[in-house]
Amino acid sequence: MAVSPPQRTLAGLLASTLAGALALSLTLVVTSPAQADPSPSLAQVRRQVDVLHHQAEQATERYNTARVELTESNRRLEAVRNRYDRQQQAVGTMRDVVGRIAATAYKNGAIDASVALILSEDPTEFLRQAAAMTQLSRQQAAMLRRMSSARLQLAQDRKAVRQERGRAVRLKATLADEKRSIERKLASARNLLGRLEADQRARLAAEQRRANLQADRASRGSRDGGSTPTYDGPASGRAAVAVQTAYAQLGDPYVWGAAGPSSFDCSGLTMYAWRAAGVSLPHSSSAQYSAVRHVSMSELQPGDLVFYYSPISHVAIYIGGGKVIDAPYPGLSVHITGLYSMPVVGAGRP
């Protein structure tokens, strides 16, 4: 039977709707994978993880610097507190003596009402009044001047205590901030690695093992049965001890904030190596740069420290032959690498 025009129109509409729905379904099936956030490639993750690890190492050295500064601030605070306490005691003793002088002078009618100002809390006014009292004996006037000077020093020490306390509070806040920054960077690196497929993670782990093994072999050279490598280069004296100590740490893992004996960050390694040679260095690459005598790159000798990046955030120990030993960053153990494998800022000799 023939279909009436209205029926043909309805049939065509249904067919058109079904065709559109089918096309939309096919479109969704085809385009969904492309629109979804694709898993990062192994190369992308490797690059991003390397960047995060480098940023974590930079934050580690800022943390180390703040920790060194906090130690120094606490030392200064203790010193100024002790000085303040001693000065306060001295002022108290002088106040008793001056009080007796003032009382005697007042009874004898040899002093005017300005004695109240002499004992005031304003050390500058105290000094002015003491200098104006010609009726006091020379000895008494000298005592008043000494007390005025002591009170001025006490006021300065009180201010110094407040300043050092404030500095310590700020440094503690910096430490907390840098610690959070380090942990965030490392967590981001772990999250990136967690997004990899199982086979990608296995490949990356294998690559890391090969890199560590190659670095270890290159660092240690030929050995008998895996014995601890030793340095037999041209260094002598304390420098030789420092380099030999650094050699003995090859293969130890990087751990932020660590300074041995079995894990290190970069400045922890150089501090540990030179401490074995009897030289004390701060646990911070930038602080070590300030603590050593600077030498030109053409003057480098084994045992010298080489500093990298601007601002300084990495340090290594030169071993000769255009090579350094360093603790690089999380995931890579203490190894030997090229002197110019990172941007050099300068060098120094402990």
Secondary structure, 3 states (H helix, E strand, C coil): CCCCHHHHHHHHHHHHHHHHHHHHHHHHHHHHHHHCCCCCCHHHHHHHHHHHHHHHHHHHHHHHHHHHHHHHHHHHHHHHHHHHHHHHHHHHHHHHHHHHHHHHHHHCCCCCCCHHHHCCCCHHHHHHHHHHCCCCCHHHHHHHHHHHHHHHHHHHHHHHHHHHHHHHHHHHHHHHHHHHHHHHHHHHHHHHHHCCCHHHHHHHHHHHHHHHHHHHHHHHCCCCCCCCCCCCCCCCHHHHHHHHHHHHCCCCCECCCCECCCCECHHHHHHHHHHHCCCCCCCCHHHHHHHCEEECHHHCCCCCEEEECCCCCEEEEEEECCEEEECCECCECCEEEECCCCCEEEEEEC
